[in-house]
Amino acid sequence: MRTLTFALLLLVAVAPIHVRAQAQIPSLPVPPQVVHDEDGGVRETMESIVIPPMAHAPFTTMLQSEWVRTLYTGGTITLVNERRIARDSSGRVYQERWLLVPKNGKVQSRMSPVQISDPVKHTLATCMMDDRKVCDITLYTPSNTTVFKFEGPQTGPLPNDAGFATHEDLGTQTIAGLDTKGTRDSTIYNPGFFGNDEKVTVEREYWYSEQLSLNLVSKRSDRAMGRRRLRSAISPWANRMRSCSSCPRDSSLWIIGRRRYGSGRKASAGRGRPQTPDVRFIRIVE
């Protein structure tokens, strides 16, 4: 009995010492966040094909893009991608945006946003292809009767002694079963026009389809940005873009329906609360 009593007393006496010893252990410092970055980087974007919101001229196409950039050592870097574009009879334009990747390389391109412009509602929906399924809806000003002009300046000197332009007709040819008219515009910019210390030549060649109101082939070259080539594999079609509320989640085509606020309640005007659109998937049948 005495032995048991002594053991209990010893345990009670040692326990506070053990607790104090634990309390006195210093906490380990949190390591700082390490970020690797570099100065002097440049981000460049290639402007792609222009798709006017023309009514009554629906089509689908797989646009092939190639960007050849010349290095200061004389070598080149070539980037490519393919992306799907569609336009329905009301002039709505659906465009997939795919990342440019090295030609014949091991890197696989992936889709970034999907954009749908509506010339009737004057909305441009940019939908990010991630788990958030968030679409940013902004103003789209053109209508389906807006006329787009692609021609450069006529042959002659540019205003303010900027340089000299040469406009050349290349005749006609049939591309993907459509009649096209070819044009080559060459512009020579004088030194000092945009910070250049010598003359710079920018050359554009494009083959325009009046039936679809767009360029089926577009080439552009200049010393600053290299050579860019856009070619469309056009497939004219009837108005067969239809909404599909029960399409699978991995459908590649979207249509924007009603807009609603993220809280589920209509916010007062001017509060600037972000809007979450009601996105429905659509399918294009070719």
ZIKA-V754322 format. One line per field, one symbol per residue. ss: DSSP state (h for helix, s for strand, l for the rest). psi: psi as a letter, one per 20 degrees, with the letter a starting at -180 (. if undefined). A space follows every 10 residues. Layout:
BEGIN
ss: ???
psi: ???
END
This chain:
BEGIN
ss: lhhhhhhhhh hhhhhhhhhh hhhlllllll llllllllll llllllllll llllllllss ssssssssss lllllsssss ssssssslll llssssssll ssllllllll ssssssssll llssssssll llllsssssl llllllllll lllllsslhh hlssssssss sssssllsss sssssssssl llllllllls sssssssssl lllsssssss sslllsssss ssssssllll ssslllllll llssssssss slllllllll llllssssss ssssll
psi: ghggghgghh ghhhghghgh hhhipqqpqp qqpppprqqj qppqpppaqp oqlpqkmqrq qoppqpoopp riiiaqppqr rpqpqqpaii jppppqoqqp rppkaippqq perppopoig ilqopoopma ihlppoprpo hqrjjppppi qaqrprqqqk khbpqppppj bqrppkjqpq pqqppppopq qigkjqjrqp pppppqopoh hilrphppqp prhgibpppp ppnpnqrrnk oqqnijqqhj qipqqpcqqq qhiiqpqqpi ikpqqoqopq qrppp.
END
